[in-house]
Amino acid sequence: MGALGQALLRRGSGVTYVKERVIEVALALAALSSVLITLGIVGILVYEASTFFRNVSLARFLTDREWTPLFDNPQYGILALVCGTFVTTVVALLVAVPVGTVSAIWLSEYAPARLREVIKPMLELLAAVPTVVYGYFALLLVTPLLQRLIPGLPAFNMLSAGLVMGLMIIPYISSLSEDAMRAVPMHMREGSYAMGATKMQTAFRVIFPSAISGITAAYVLGISRAVGETMVVAIAAGMQPQRTIDPTEPAATITAFIVQVSKGDLPYGSIGYQSIFAAGLTLFLLTLLFNIGGYWLRKRYREVY
Amino acid sequence: VAADTPIPGGAPGQPKPAADARPRPPASRSSTNALLAIIRRGKRRDRLFGFTGAFLIFASLGALGVLIADLIHDGAPQLVHTHLVKEETGYPPSFLTDVVGKLVSRPALATAPAVGGGGEPEWVIEPEPLRLDRSSLAVALGVPPAELDARLAALSGQRVLLQGLPPDLGGAAMSPDKLAPLPPDAPEGKPGAKIHRNAMTGTLARNGDDWTFQPEPLVLVPEDVHAAHLRRAEGERVAVTKRSALRREVGRLTITNVSTLRERSFLMSMPASSWYQAGILAAAVGTLLVMVVTLLTALPLGVAAGVYLEEYGRKNWLTAIIEVNIANLAGVPSIIWGLLGLGVFVYLLNLEHSILTAGLTLGLLVLPIVIIATREAIRSVPRTIRDASFALGATKWQTVRNHVLPYSMSGILTGSIVALSRAIGETAPLIVIGAVVYIDFLPPPPFERVPVATVGADVAGTGAGETELRVQPFAWLRSPFTVLPIQMFDWTSRPEREFHRNAAAAGLVLIVMTLGLNATAIYLRARLRKRINW
């Protein structure tokens, strides 16, 4: 009897054991899928870009003066696109960094707790608005307004695209910075107040330096968002690649170029098809750089307290 | 002042002497004043900075408010606006082939025995008035704009011949090419006389500042049109399709088709080449179906990955890599996901530019959001719950399924809602994988009644042929698609102001969906925080 019971028990636990193992393996595969996705992204970008670089040398890619891969006399100077990306990103950051930082300080140090609970999610809604709606906003509302201030401003320009993009990434900067500032222990604030410092002095000389790595991580995330942003620039900044750093001019970014080419019907394997992957790889490497930097900074700041 | 005053905020130097030496008023007072000034200045700056911060935040929120107000201002009229379509086909009447008006019948006149006869009534269409464009009227009449009203007033009340293409129904004012009075003895004024294919006779009327043209009723000469069809449409607003432009006659119209007109709203219309006929039906259905595939991809995969990382994964290099990797994936620009979809799903797996491709791409795009939300939700379930379950002899999976997952379900739900709202607004990746902007059909439904194709059947067009039920539960997955943001992008990129209003209406729908979803998530999160008391 005892032997039978034991056998039953072993048998039951054996089935259960197998079931548990199967489930664990299935869950592990799901977790591994994220690695597969990354490999897929890198693989497809590198594969298609490598066929592109078989036709176009890396030297030409980096030194050509213009980016006109679809013309009869094609030029492949990625810098023309990088210029557009750079200018729109800088304009966006000039808006988002000061506004986002000051907002974060205000939310973390000045705002009453109940107001903060209301304002913070509302500010985060700014990031929830679809980017195509921001593109509409930039082209049809902000640009006409700017044209009144700056006569002769073209209908497509990087300034308005950058400004609206700045508005869009404010919550990325303010939310993360605020989290970092609130993670600074209370006793540091109290120490500063005890020394007679005002809230502002405390914020700038104690809180801000203590939370600097978290805040930098927020900035880096903002940069990465601005670099990768597509619809606002595709709608409002124009589609013409230009080597200019004048924000009042139209210029295409890396992302806008990919959209422009994708809108037309490109045959698989053509040089235009490959060129969007080369542009995409450039963009991916740029953002990867920022993302890794941001992740590293966040990791470091977490270990401070 | 600054010579013996210590740095602002500190002031450690002064209090000490106060203990032993009381009579030092002058120095003390001046330094006290200086200190007070510094404190006051600090406070002033502090207050100023506080105002600046509050101002910047409210300015940003104000910008969002302006954006929403503009979308409502430009888009709301468009959303409630309706236009007319032919009932049978769902297509709007087209000015090249259609005459629009009310269909009435009257007893056949003895003077016109050729039409009908034998007691059959005579069918007449009473065309709708056309608004006329002032500037082209002046050109058509050859008078300076200042004298236009006087000239038209002289013509009003008489029969006139108007030539030109009427615009699409509900659209702009008509620009006539030619406008001439019609003397009673003119040959083209007589019933049955042939006139130009784009000409019609009628009278002018003034309507405020505008002039309108009221075409005369036309007797219909049906060709291949069933009398039953005409009887059904009697008294309704209809569009009739002209048989041949060459046979246009005064007072008579040969027709090949009669369609009843129905009002159709923006939400229920397909894209069209004219703004007032265009709608977002195809885009809204596309968005809905793509979201279904997105959720079916992201939810199981994301929750499973989150459960593994929190409950099963040991702390080793593999889980560390997966964690860094997920954080990185969350920061990959959305357009790169489009390139992944294009390279892998469209060309490698040959799924074409379909709803399936779009849903899978967006599903992978929001996967990191779902994983991160799942992990946070699971992490908030206290250790004690698991311990209690294990103590009762439950296995790991039983614990996860019966205890951990139910407790973290609302957190996962919140994360999924945020992921969904992100996916709804994505435009760039779907453009890259090849969404089509102009789609005037819906994906095939799972069950469809189709006519059986038999030789020679249904020649008469009675619609009485046999049908069979076709079951195609997954055909919609392979259908080409468009989504709301792409429709909005297309309308925004057009030069016409009217299309921008359509874009605003689409944007309004889009922003209501995304902000609504986000508000739901915020509400759920707040409720969750209040309710759960471990």
Interface residues (C-beta under 8 A of the other chain):
Chain A: T16 K19 E20 I23 E24 A26 L27 A28 A30 A31 L32 S33 S34 V35 I37 T38 G40 I41 I44 L45 Y47 E48 P98 V99 V102 S103 I105 W106 L107 Y110 A111 E117 I119 P121 M122 L123 E124 L125 L126 A128 V129 P130 T131 V132 V133 Y134 G135 Y136 F137 L139 L140 L141 L167 I170 M195 G196 A197 T198 K199 M200 Q201 L221 S224 V227 G228 E229 T230 M231 A234 I235 T255 I258 V259 S262 K263 D265 Y268 I276 F277 G280 L283 F284 T287 L288 F290 N291 I292 G294 Y295
Chain B: P8 G9 G10 A11 I39 G42 K43 R45 D46 F49 G50 T52 G53 A54 L56 I57 A59 S60 L61 A63 L64 V66 L67 D70 L71 P300 L301 G302 A304 A305 V307 Y308 L309 Y312 G313 T319 I321 I322 V324 N325 I326 A327 N328 L329 G331 V332 P333 S334 I335 I336 W337 G338 L339 L340 L342 G343 V344 Y347 L348 L364 L367 P368 I371 T395 K396 W397 S421 R422 I424 G425 E426 T427 A428 I431 V432 G434 P485 I486 M488 F489 T492 S493 H500 A503 A504 G507 L510 I511 T514 L515 N518 A519 I522 A526
